[in-house]
Amino acid sequence: MPSRTFGVLVLALLLNAPVVIACSCATTGSYCDGLRSTEVVFVGRVIEDSGEGSGKGPAKMIVEEVLHGLPKETRELTVDTGAGTSRYMRLQKDESYVIYGRSVTGTQNHVSRDWCSFSFQVHGNELLLAALRQMELKGDARLVGKVQMMYKEYDVSGEGAAGVSVVATSGEAKLATVTNANGEFEFSSVAPGQYHLEVPSPDFFADQFRWPRVDPRVAASSCGYQNLFVWPNGRIEGTVRSSDGKPIEGVPVQVFTKDRHGEIDHSPLRQEKTDANGHYALSGLPAGEFVVAVNGEKYDDRTAWPPRFYPGTPNRDSAAWLHCR
């Protein structure tokens, strides 16, 4: 993905003196961890779609590759998808998937996808599949993963971020690579150990969320995996001053996006405190419109500072929308 340049907005906020204002799945690990603990793992191409929305039923698949758990001569399978449940995974016609599942007792050529498992689409995850193949062959240890874009809070379905530097550290060892066109990255023939992954790029802002949440551990002849998420690194910066023009240190400055109704969201997307010169910098902003405020949350007074929205109003409805592009 080409690097993006965003304008830096420089703003000033004026404040009065402070006042005192009183079915879920518990799956852990990753694709690599789940490989050996899952009864059936294979690659298949869908010939009968399981349906849009909440699904219409199972899918039929042509078996393209058996990793383990099926006779090598297996050619066609019916795969339960969890249709009609919150754990439904659509298997789309003509697409290939790696399925983690189990045999259905008393049937032939019938597999149930583990609803809380690690099944995934092959397209865009080719390096992951290659690492799983090596793990089955007890080959070289690999550390793989993916970097994906985020444009909205909690939305982790963004496209892969291409050409992004990824650094892996384990003790004194430090490895570096760059993501491919799908946002995937790979470290081959790595030494066993636990690795911490970072995305050290001024063009991107790393989100705190990553999956799995813990640093991946790579065992001998195995693999480790982690999905990282980044934001475009748009930035708004400025100063906070008192009514007499003096800079104020330690003021939490917030930036808000629009909610689905086009209004100021209840909670801030970013928050940073001012330095000794009253300066603040809010990074990791996608292109869009934003409101900058102090104590701007709709239902919570979290600080001793009175609510104030740029360009200096105490009223949310009078706040100015700032465009970052």
PyMOL commands that set and color helices and strands:
alter all, ss='L'
color gray80, all
select helices_A, chain A and resi 31-37+126-136+316-318
alter helices_A, ss='H'
color red, helices_A
select strands_A, chain A and resi 8-15+40-48+59-68+76-80+96-103+110-113+120-121+142-149+165-170+173-178+184-187+193-194+196-198+204-211+217-218+223-232+234-242+252-256+270-273+279-285+288-294+308-309+322-324
alter strands_A, ss='S'
color yellow, strands_A
deselect
rebuild
show_as cartoon
